[in-house]
Amino acid sequence: MARFRPKQTIKLVNQLVRLNGAAEAVSWTDEPVLPREFRERYAMLQRQCRDQSSHLRLGRLIHRLMQYDYGVRESALAEMELASQLIRVGAAVIFLPESQAKTADLECRVGSDRFFVEVTAMVGSRTPRRNPIAGLAHEGDNLPDRGAILIHRVLARVRQKAKQLADYVDPVVLSLSIPRAELQGAGRIRRRNVSLDLRAMAGSTTMLLTGLRHLSAVLITLWDVEPLPVSAATRLANVDVHERNGRQAGHPRVRLLIRNPSAATPLTERQRDSFDRLL
């Protein structure tokens, strides 16, 4: 009597075949249809990142893009987007395997210069925050502005992520993608741009980085903020800022690269040039 192969076994065999380059990494006919942009980006990453570790990680990222959890989707999208941008500016990218030990997501090389990148997306939660944020004063019914709240949460995430990146001897860049600056998750229908003082964010992050010498730089991508006008022409020498027109909805509104002035392993000149072009 004929026996049928279990579905799990079929998936495992197909995955091994795909890793050897004998078939496509994802069978789009068996999965929910993704937008064409995502499929093209995935195909480009498949061509550029030929190692088995990258192929396996890319398959998992594509699977996460189809999840209902907003945070899972945004995290996977941020990782694929940054990897694509690094490849476009000339870096060689490897997706590092996932493990129980917290490690960086990407290993990159510009020529012979190696660096690592940890990618994270900040999406917040639909649940209102009950406890006040440390360092923000509340007087009566006056709440702190949303820009200040965003800055404090960014600093908290940098501190949290820095703990898992302390063992690298090469330069390490932490990338934070913030698709919704209100950090209210996916539940809010009406979205308002958050007015943000970019100089305050850059200065606060720089001060924090001086105590985190193993971090070489922080890349912050903001999608729906409204930068406050700057009255003075002075700026921090370790900060590069790129702003786009608010009408370009398909691109982030602001990107900041904040280099650590006290970094034990700062970015090399070639690495800095690559990030300048990425901005």
TAVENHU-V154931 format. One record per helix or strand of 2 or more residues. SS is the DSSP state (A for helix, B for strand). FROM is the first residue (numbers start at 1). LEN is the number of residues. If there is no record, write none. Layout:
# TAVENHU-V154931
ss=SS from=FROM len=LEN
ss=SS from=FROM len=LEN
This chain:
# TAVENHU-V154931
ss=A from=7 len=13
ss=A from=28 len=3
ss=A from=36 len=13
ss=A from=52 len=14
ss=A from=70 len=19
ss=B from=92 len=4
ss=B from=106 len=5
ss=B from=113 len=9
ss=A from=146 len=20
ss=B from=171 len=8
ss=B from=194 len=3
ss=A from=198 len=12
ss=B from=217 len=6
ss=B from=225 len=3
ss=B from=239 len=5
ss=B from=254 len=6
ss=A from=269 len=10
